[in-house]
């Protein structure tokens, strides 16, 4: 591998601008060699003056690069030293009081514990886990800074060696000896000392002297992209089978028997297909973020040591796609298989839920439970602080409204419409007059609305949070007027010439303009006044071609207004309404797929502006009330330890006590996604 490719693969994305500009310096050398006068045109003296002038400019550029690297390294080193001191201080505060935890556990069966004691024990255990996680993230930041040292020194060595080779001189080697090899970023060994000190602290204080367990906790993920051949093989195998079976499904549906109910099947299978389609596109999102240096692992604040790669996401998508295709074929050929057709959709959805909820530690257990934890935080949005992963996934749900409606239809169908004996409730599940479908359609917008209100409560910033909440509130009016219009049509037979219909259109136009403007300006960060040559974009862009941004903005506009097709073709009876929805639903998922690229790019650039490359985990020490409670518990006559009577017997608390139990409790902190 060429060094330029190696550098690109191993740099820390948030520090990209602070590395040696190796490619640019290499281009400067090649350009100087190509533009150099030849002996046929100019004399030797002219050629020597040309190269002398070039080398003067080249080494001035090298000086600027070296100064930039030294400055950045010094800043990050000082930041690391402050962080290490803070972590040590927090650990000292945690251990300076006696630990009631082991004794309380021993007396669990003898003494009833109050709720306050239980809460304190859980808080202390969580604080210990947070401290371990904070040291783990800090250790990763040290390795990244050590890698920064190594890559920049190697970059200087390579470019100066190339300089000497092309210019047929040794001035590059001399400059390296006089400047690079004595530069602070190369000679300073404080990072190595901090790494050793961190390993020693974690081993002795947090892992009970068990170095193997300490190094497992501190393990740094590979800095380069890793690809598992067997995972790639399975992706190709399942994807190929899925494509072939999908073609068979289309042909079988076209030539299916006349008595086969296709419209219920479309609604029952459409939601699961959209999930498969969404997972495929998410795999492509992950691949694109990785390729162009958008650090999605940091943005989602997941454990960099355990997370799903794009190939693993594609593997899950293709596997579920194969099951989906087989289930549809089972529905179509139910009479041949002697299995009732309506059993197949229920079995497919049941399997997908079991796959997600399976508690056994197989099939990407950490990723599945990370997803469940985030979904729980979304469903209980007003009661939790909101992280990026929370509102990002809630935004995805806003593009998967059809999935929620189809799952609601499936449940309703098996309760009311399936022909267990006789069917007397046909059509009840597609009716909007009962209000259930309207509530289901409002749920994703409500989740984001509640999250925005919670963020306003936490930050007291009316902009952007209340303004963003207003954006999602427009969806309530759209759904309300759409429901009233449909119910009015069901009751009176009037489809479009009534007040509710026009209110629906007006609300939809206002909502779409609102959301499109927010997409472009706030979510993507475009239309920046300081964009300079990136007209109508932003000052800095990650993806290589500006055309990508312009085309994405245009397609986002048209797909935002795709609901016009639903009104013009579906509501007016030109095409079946469910057919129009079946066409538009994958288009909305695709729009969200494109949106994801630029939304995370914008967040990534915000992190780059702060040079933030790892999670900043703050461990809050026990407050005064908790410390007072500790002392009160210790001084109780029936308490755990009488601190005043037996002060000499107090030993240094073992933060690694009951490690297996604590690791089980903290397992969700190391999520694989």
Number of C-alpha atoms within 10 A of each C-alpha: 6 6 15 14 10 12 20 17 17 16 20 25 22 22 19 14 13 20 20 24 18 19 15 10 18 17 11 15 18 15 11 18 14 10 9 16 17 12 11 7 9 11 11 13 9 15 16 13 11 15 16 12 11 17 18 11 12 16 15 12 14 22 15 12 19 22 15 15 24 17 15 17 21 14 11 15 20 13 12 20 14 12 17 18 12 14 20 16 13 18 21 12 13 22 15 10 16 18 22 20 20 14 12 19 14 11 13 11 9 9 13 9 13 9 9 11 18 12 11 19 18 14 14 19 18 16 20 21 21 18 24 23 22 19 23 24 21 23 24 22 21 19 17 20 20 20 16 23 22 13 19 24 20 15 20 23 18 15 21 23 18 16 23 14 12 13 16 9 12 13 16 21 16 12 15 18 13 11 13 21 15 12 17 18 25 18 11 15 11 14 17 13 11 17 18 12 13 21 18 16 18 24 21 17 19 23 22 17 15 14 15 11 15 22 15 10 18 22 14 17 13 10 13 12 11 9 12 10 10 9 16 14 13 18 21 16 14 20 20 14 16 22 15 12 20 19 12 15 19 13 11 15 16 9 8 15 12 7 6 16 14 14 12 21 18 16 23 27 24 20 24 21 19 18 18 21 18 21 22 21 22 19 21 18 20 22 17 15 23 18 14 15 20 27 25 18 22 18 19 16 18 22 21 22 17 15 17 19 20 22 23 20 22 27 24 19 25 26 18 25 26 20 17 24 22 19 22 25 20 22 22 23 19 17 13 9 11 9 13 13 21 21 15 23 20 17 12 20 19 11 14 16 11 11 16 16 13 14 12 9 9 10 12 18 20 22 20 20 20 18 19 14 13 18 16 13 21 24 17 13 24 19 12 15 13 18 15 13 17 23 20 15 16 26 17 17 20 22 21 22 19 23 23 18 20 23 19 18 22 23 14 15 21 15 13 16 19 18 14 10 6 8 10 11 13 12 11 15 22 18 15 17 16 13 14 15 20 18 15 18 22 21 18 24 24 22 23 28 24 20 29 25 21 20 21 17 15 12 10 12 12 15 10 13 20 19 15 20 22 16 21 24 17 19 22 20 18 21 19 20 21 22 22 20 24 21 20 19 18 14 9 9 10 14 17 17 10 12 12 21 22 15 18 20 17 15 19 22 16 14 22 22 15 16 19 19 13 16 19 21 14 16 19 22 19 22 16 15 11 13 15 12 10 15 15 15 22 19 16 14 17 15 18 9 9 13 10 11 20 14 11 16 18 11 14 21 19 13 18 19 16 16 19 16 16 21 18 13 16 18 20 13 12 11 14 15 16 16 15 18 18 17 12 18 20 20 16 19 21 18 19 23 20 18 21 22 19 24 18 22 25 22 18 24 20 13 19 19 10 10 19 18 21 23 21 14 15 15 20 12 18 17 8 9 9 16 15 12 14 19 18 14 18 19 16 12 10 10 17 20 22 17 19 10 9 9 11 8 9 13 10 12 17 17 21 19 14 12 13 10 11 15 13 9 14 17 13 17 16 18 23 22 23
